[in-house]
Amino acid sequence: MAEPAARRRRRPSRTSLVAGSVILAGFLLTGLSWWFVIVVGLGIFGPGVLRELGWLRDKDEFQLRAAHRAGYHAFLTAGLTAFVLIGFFRSADRNVENLQELATLFLVLLWFSWLLSALLAYWGARRMATRILIAFGALWLIFTIISNLGSQWTGWMALVMQPLLSAPFFLLAWTARRWPRLTGLLLLAAAAGFCWFFGLFQEAGIDLINDGVVFILFVGPLIASGVALLGGEKGAEEIQ
């Protein structure tokens, strides 16, 4: 008996496993030389190049359509950011001391915007927001526990209380399924609060580039989830 298409899509394909191995190997080899970061790029973008050339046919029509749409979203996001940076650098005399920071910004922006758009197409707004919030909550929980162990031990009270900071993420993951629009507004408010708490974009200068990377990685998913919940878009899993 044939498996449902949704269940097959949840399993990592052979292409994903090979690409993941190449990416991991590339990151490990950067310890020898940063030229090996090109291997990471081959693992990330290589399968897409092979698909566009017609040499790799591992995705169905829906998956290809979702990937192409995500690529267009990444193009729009990176394009708008490029114009903002052109205005930023040309409006005054600003020098970039570490060009790798600017390259990292665009790489993170392209990959994260593509990934979030693809997840939205597969899972829909509610499921995507729920899983992202659970992931955020789990990472924050692990971080607060580890930061209170070993030489940083400050007592049982801190070990018990600080992990409670992850509770709002799990609570919002629960409300995302039941009250998506309200949760979307709360996520946007939380994203603004994180920007204030971490002091993002409050100081002029090239530090804005570093702030941009932090914003994309830690605040961007919350904004994307909030906007998606307000839009109420359904993905393939929710339609089925």
Phi, psi and omega in degrees: 000131184291141178284149174301148182298323181297321180292322179295324181291335180288334182281136176294133180283169177297324178297317180296320180294317179295315180298318178298321178294320178295318179298313180299317179297320179298316179297319180294323182286344177296343174295336176271317179199139180288352173297335181289353175296339176297328177297322176299316178299322178295322179292325182280312188259344183302311180302322179295320178297317180296324178293318181292331176281350181083011182270346180230123182233073184247004182236146177275182185297319180297316181297319178294319179296319179295319180294318180293321178295319178297323177296321178294321177297320178295322177298315180296315182296313181292324179296314178297319178296322179299318179293322176298317181290326175299315177297321181296314184282329183271347180282347179201173180277097181235131180250141177261113181279321182241095183296335181296334178293320179292319177296319178297321179302311183289326178295313179297319181297313180298310186291318184289320179294322177295314183298314182295322178294320178295318178297322178297320180293322182282313190261335188085168188297312186294314182290321178298312180298318180299313183289323177296317181293322176296319178297316178299314180298318180294317179295318179293323178297314180296318181297315182292328178289313181297322183290351179249014179249167177066226183291342181266011181298126180237005177123164182294328181298315178294322180295328180276320188278316185297321176299341178295344177296340178279347184301319180301327179294315179292325178294316179293328176297326178286318182286339182299327179283333188258319180229075187297319183290319176297317178297322178300316177296319179296324178293319178295321176295320179295321178298317177298321178295321177295320178301318179290318184295318181274357178068033182287139174060025179262349178238136179284165177113186184291346176300341177299329178293314177296321177299324180297320179295315178298319180298315182295316186285323189251333182252328182306314179300325179292318178294316180298318179294318180297314179296319179296319180293323178292328178280332177070031182286139179262146177256184183297319183293323180286326179294321181284000000 
